[in-house]
């Protein structure tokens, strides 16, 4: 082995021949390598375009005048027929006898094979049992 150094750049150029890129291909290759920069520049350009359009419209609206007379709002819309939305609407009539008992509501459940539930008889509270205590001896 000799201490002679090989020119690796020349070998790489010989093995991997660089191809010539057109202008659009070189721009696309740059954009591919620098995606973050391209995105930031694109957003900045879009912002500047929108700001320019806004300025144009604002200046045009400030100086544009019409010769036609103003139209009153009463001609555009009829505000006399509008209903006051703050007034609550009345509750519709209920078409079943409810009487405030939920047991009555259970009889209105209509399902195939449904049976009216039997109302359970009121259960009396259990009577206290008589316990006898004997004094300790």
C-alpha positions as CSV (number, residue, x, y, z in Angstrom):
1,X,0.0,0.0,0.0
2,X,1.3,3.4,-0.9
3,X,0.7,6.7,0.8
4,X,-0.7,8.0,-2.4
5,X,-4.1,9.6,-2.1
6,X,-6.8,8.9,-4.7
7,X,-8.9,11.7,-6.1
8,X,-12.3,10.4,-5.1
9,X,-14.1,13.3,-6.7
10,X,-12.7,12.5,-10.1
11,X,-13.8,8.8,-9.7
12,X,-17.3,9.9,-8.6
13,X,-17.6,12.2,-11.6
14,X,-16.5,9.4,-13.9
15,X,-18.8,6.7,-12.5
16,X,-21.8,9.0,-11.8
17,X,-22.0,11.3,-14.7
18,X,-23.8,14.5,-13.8
19,X,-26.7,15.2,-16.2
20,X,-27.5,18.6,-17.4
21,X,-30.7,20.0,-15.9
22,X,-33.0,22.4,-17.6
23,X,-33.9,25.6,-15.8
24,X,-37.3,24.3,-14.6
25,X,-35.7,21.0,-13.4
26,X,-33.1,22.9,-11.4
27,X,-35.8,25.1,-9.8
28,X,-37.8,22.0,-8.9
29,X,-34.6,20.3,-7.5
30,X,-33.9,23.4,-5.4
31,X,-37.5,23.5,-4.1
32,X,-37.3,19.8,-3.2
33,X,-34.1,20.4,-1.2
34,X,-35.4,23.5,0.5
35,X,-39.0,22.8,1.2
36,X,-39.3,24.9,4.3
37,X,-37.9,28.0,2.6
38,X,-40.3,27.5,-0.3
39,X,-43.3,27.2,1.9
40,X,-42.5,30.3,3.9
41,X,-41.8,32.3,0.7
42,X,-45.1,31.1,-0.8
43,X,-47.1,32.1,2.3
44,X,-45.4,35.5,2.3
45,X,-46.2,36.1,-1.4
46,X,-49.8,35.0,-0.8
47,X,-50.1,37.4,2.1
48,X,-48.7,40.3,0.1
49,X,-51.1,39.6,-2.8
50,X,-54.1,39.6,-0.4
51,X,-52.9,42.8,1.3
52,X,-52.5,44.5,-2.2
53,X,-56.0,43.4,-3.2
54,X,-57.4,44.7,0.1
55,X,-55.7,48.1,-0.4
56,X,-57.1,48.3,-3.9
57,X,-60.6,47.5,-2.8
58,X,-60.4,49.9,0.2
59,X,-59.2,52.8,-1.9
60,X,-61.8,52.2,-4.7
61,X,-64.6,52.0,-2.1
62,X,-63.4,55.3,-0.5
63,X,-63.5,57.2,-3.8
64,X,-66.3,55.5,-5.7
65,X,-69.6,57.4,-5.5
66,X,-73.0,56.5,-7.0
67,X,-75.4,58.9,-8.6
68,X,-78.5,56.9,-7.7
69,X,-80.5,57.9,-4.6
70,X,-80.3,55.9,-1.4
71,X,-82.8,53.1,-0.9
72,X,-84.5,53.0,2.5
73,X,-84.4,49.6,4.2
74,X,-88.2,49.5,4.4
75,X,-88.3,49.1,0.6
76,X,-85.8,46.2,0.7
77,X,-87.5,44.2,3.5
78,X,-90.8,44.4,5.2
79,X,-90.0,44.7,8.9
80,X,-93.6,45.1,10.0
81,X,-94.4,41.4,9.6
82,X,-91.5,40.2,11.7
83,X,-92.5,38.2,14.8
84,X,-90.8,39.1,18.1
85,X,-88.5,36.2,18.8
86,X,-88.2,37.0,22.5
87,X,-91.8,36.1,23.2
88,X,-92.0,32.4,24.1
89,X,-94.4,30.3,22.0
90,X,-97.3,28.6,23.9
91,X,-96.9,24.9,24.6
92,X,-99.1,22.8,22.3
93,X,-102.0,20.9,23.8
94,X,-101.2,17.4,25.0
95,X,-103.5,14.8,23.4
96,X,-103.4,12.2,26.1
97,X,-104.5,12.0,29.7
98,X,-101.4,12.4,31.8
99,X,-102.7,13.9,35.1
100,X,-99.1,14.2,36.3
101,X,-98.8,10.4,37.0
102,X,-95.9,8.6,35.2
103,X,-97.8,5.3,35.5
104,X,-100.3,6.6,32.9
105,X,-97.5,7.3,30.5
106,X,-96.3,3.7,30.7
107,X,-99.6,2.5,29.2
108,X,-98.9,4.5,26.0
109,X,-95.8,2.5,25.0
110,X,-96.7,0.6,21.8
111,X,-94.4,-2.1,20.8
112,X,-95.0,-5.4,19.1
113,X,-95.9,-7.8,21.9
114,X,-96.0,-5.1,24.6
115,X,-98.1,-5.8,27.6
116,X,-99.5,-3.1,29.9
117,X,-97.5,-3.4,33.2
118,X,-99.4,-4.3,36.2
119,X,-99.3,-1.7,38.9
120,X,-97.8,-3.2,42.1
121,X,-99.9,-3.2,45.2
122,X,-98.6,-0.8,47.8
123,X,-96.4,-2.6,50.2
124,X,-96.9,-2.0,53.9
125,X,-93.8,-1.3,55.9
126,X,-92.5,-4.3,57.8
127,X,-93.7,-4.5,61.4
128,X,-90.9,-4.3,64.0
129,X,-90.1,-7.7,65.5
130,X,-90.5,-8.1,69.1
131,X,-87.2,-8.9,70.7
132,X,-86.8,-9.9,74.2
133,X,-83.7,-9.2,76.0
134,X,-82.7,-11.1,79.1
135,X,-80.6,-9.4,81.6
136,X,-77.1,-10.8,82.0
137,X,-76.4,-13.0,84.9
